[in-house]
Amino acid sequence: MANDQIYPETRECYHFQPANPVLPEGLIQLAHGTAAAIYDGGLLQVHRRYLDPARGRTGLPEHGAAQVDRVGVDHVGVTLVNADPVEARTVLLRAGTFGEHQFGEARISGADRGE
């Protein structure tokens, strides 16, 4: 990629995809239920985002996993899993990447809260 000879003004948005060794599309689709940003530096738009309060950062907590199983016009379904056999984890969900969405209702089912 560093030796690319094509001028930025003439290359298409998909130009670097074949040369980029990082392929996040599958993980993004699984965890967020949306397509990956199509160009380098593109903004990822999702229905909801994950926050790790223990580390004070965005993303899933360590040993955390997410699978989006439903996406509709007015709903999104996600399954959250803590793969750590010992420690409980907390994850916060915020609506929308840019604050363009809001949660009207949330349902928790099949949860083992460790209580």
N, C-alpha and C positions, 0 to 999 in steps of 0.2 A: 504494500500500500504506500510506503514511503517513497518508492521509486516510480510511482504513477506519473506518466508524462502527459496525461490529458488535462487540459485547462479546465478549471472549475466552471467557467462560463459556458462550456460546451458539453459537459457530461450530464447524463440523465440522473434522476434521483436514485435509481437502482444500481448505479455504477459500481459501488464498492461491495455490494452484497456477495458476489462470488469470491472476492478476495479476503473478506473479513472472517477470521477464525472463530468469532463468537456468534453463535446462532441461538438467539433467545426466543424465537417465535413460538416454539412448542411450549416452553415454560410459561411464557406470557399468556398464551391462549388457555392453558390449563388453569393457572392461578387467577387470571383476571377476566377471562371470558371475552377477550377482545383481540383484535389483530394488533401486531406489533407496529411501531412507527415505521414507515416505509423508507425513511432516509436517515442518514447520519445526522444526529442532532434533532430529530423530529420529536415532538411532544406526544407522549402516550396518553390517550384519553380512555379512562376506565369508569365504570359505574360506581365503584367503591375502591378505596385504597386501604392498605393495612399499615398499622403503626405498632411499633414495639415499645411500650412505655418503660420497660425495664432498662432498655438501652438508650431510650430517648431518641429514637430514629424511625424513619419510615421503613416499611417492609415487615415481613413476618418475623416473629421471634425465632431464636435458635431452636432447632428441632420442630419448628412449626411448618405445617403444610396446608395448602388450600387447593380446593378443586371447585371450579364453577360448574354447576350441573344444570342450570337453567338460566336463560337470558331471554327476556321479553321486552316489550315496549315499556311496561310499567313495573317490571320486577326483575330481580336477579337472585338466583339461589346459589349458595356457596356452602361447602362442607369444610370445616376447619378441623385439623387434627394435630394433637401434640404427640410427637413420636418419642418424646423423652419418657422412659419408663419410671423415672423417679421424681423429677421436678415438675410442678405445675407451671404453666405459662399463661400469660395474659396477652391478648391481642385486641387492639381497638380497630373498629371499622369506621371510616369516614366516607361520607357520600361524595362521589365525584372527584375527579382529579383537580378541577379548577373551581369547585364550589357550585357547579351548575346543576347538581342533583341534590335531593334531600330525601332522607328516609321518612316515609309516611307510616310504616309499620315494620316491625321486626318480629320474627318468630324463631324460637329456639326449640329444637326437637332432638331427642336422642342424646342430650348432653349429659356427660358425667362431669360434674363440676368439682368433684373431689370433696364434697361436703358430707 
